[in-house]
Amino acid sequence: MASIGNFFRRSLRRSSRRGGKEETSAAENNPSQVPQGKPGERSSILYSAGQFFFEYLVVVSLKKMSDGHYEPKITYQFPKRENLLKGQKEEEERLLQAIPLFCFPDGNNWAPVTEFTSETFSFVLTNVDGSRKIGYCRRLLPSGRGVRLPEVFCIISCLGCFGLFSKILDEVEKRRQISMAVIYPFMQGLRESPFPAPGKTVTIKSFIPESGTEIIELTRPVDAHLEHVEFQALLQRLSPPLILHIFASAVLERRLIFLAEELSVLSQCIHAVAALLYPFTWAHTYIPVVPECLLDTVCCPTPFMVGIQMRHLERVLDQPMEEALIVDLCEGKILRAVGDEEEILPIKLQNEMLTSLNRHNNNNNVHTSEQVNTLVSETFVQFFVRMVGHYASHIKWSKNGSGTFQERAFCKAIASKTNRKFVKKFVKTNMFSLFIEEAEKSRIPQEAYFQQKITEYHEQKKHRRDS
């Protein structure tokens, strides 16, 4: 386990083109084969249609060691990959070494039980080029009599769609209660099916003994940028003012620590906070559930967003940390703050966002998670539209088709002094740099939804002027 811990502590290096600076961030969770792409290419890496649904399904079980403790080990893997080149094989081995650690991040003090409530959570593995793989996990107690140990079914995919993969894990769990042998044909059928485009459905036929052939429909949400998020999880645990404080800290790429006991709460809430940044992408250390052996990640001097189980609170507070925002998701409060969180966002926009969030939070007519996602996302997308929505008009294009962002003119174009003060800080972040790098490559916007909202905002302004 120590060697795996050392592996994760190796530093990643990500370069930011603007200013020629190279930034070091603490190692997240690092491994294996990734789709070709550039850092920040969120849509092409996580959301492309036509890719395989998943790369691996693994089962991680607890094995008793000589000292009496249990250690997670992979006991099943599908598919088994053969004829790999040496480099590919080494990368696969690193990936398969890492997975057990994140399937059982809560240490090795386990004991057989007769009852266990299954739980769903996810983790993220980040490669040195910034591309990410997501591990979708279902921890459950296998069927049987007497005391048993829980096991984890983990699907590794480059595709971000938590709701859809939760449904897949429901099907896996249902088959697990019958026999492991019934899982294989279902996953084989899934692997042979292309990942659907937004709003489209894939149909999979699967035979179950004594039940016959089942038709399973997997539908992808229409809004691709919201398909890996459940904002309701955040709203249920934190008040709108606290959510804005967290958002302000994340926007300036500070250090954020979230505490909760349940793995599902940690992963859902951290994914939700990261999604508030759309159309920008958190580009630093990102570990929704930190394994016990990696708790010293909080000592990292560079930005991070991590989730830690509440049982480790005292150990975390004892670490020699730099300034960080520490959020208690169980009690819905901030345990430690830098102190200026209320002053980061322009006050007028902050009040408007607060009003919007309070209205959504108190709106009894909103029932579905999709509606909540859309309404909450709109609040934060509008913030970025008004702050930086004019970015495209400050990219100077050369004859060969390459663009150069005019940062000074971009900032000067903002009339409000308070808005300009915020933007001058925001343009120095890595997430903004990565976004602009992509924008400079093509006149066609990378994030079509964001561009649509910018267009709508300008049309509304024009309509108000004309009326």
Salt bridges, closest charged atoms under 4 A:
GLU22 OE1 - ARG13 NE 2.93
GLU23 OE2 - HIS284 ND1 2.83
GLU55 OE2 - LYS133 NZ 2.77
ASP67 OD2 - HIS69 ND1 3.43
GLU71 OE2 - LYS73 NZ 3.37
ASP106 OD2 - ARG139 NH2 2.70
GLU119 OE2 - ARG139 NH2 2.87
GLU151 OE2 - ARG176 NE 2.63
ASP170 OD1 - ARG138 NH2 2.78
GLU171 OE1 - LYS174 NZ 3.38
GLU171 OE1 - ARG175 NH1 2.73
GLU173 OE1 - ARG138 NH1 2.62
GLU214 OE1 - LYS174 NZ 3.20
GLU214 OE1 - ARG175 NH2 3.80
GLU227 OE1 - ARG220 NE 2.96
GLU253 OE1 - HIS284 NE2 3.18
GLU261 OE2 - ARG311 NH2 2.52
GLU292 OE2 - ARG315 NH1 3.31
ASP296 OD2 - ARG9 NE 3.15
GLU322 OE1 - ARG255 NH2 3.68
ASP340 OD1 - ARG254 NH1 2.73
GLU352 OE1 - ARG386 NH1 2.54
GLU378 OE1 - LYS453 NZ 3.39
GLU407 OE1 - ARG18 NH2 1.77
GLU407 OE2 - LYS428 NZ 2.89
GLU438 OE2 - LYS441 NZ 3.01
GLU440 OE1 - ARG17 NH2 3.26
GLU456 OE1 - LYS453 NZ 3.37
ASP466 OD2 - LYS462 NZ 3.17
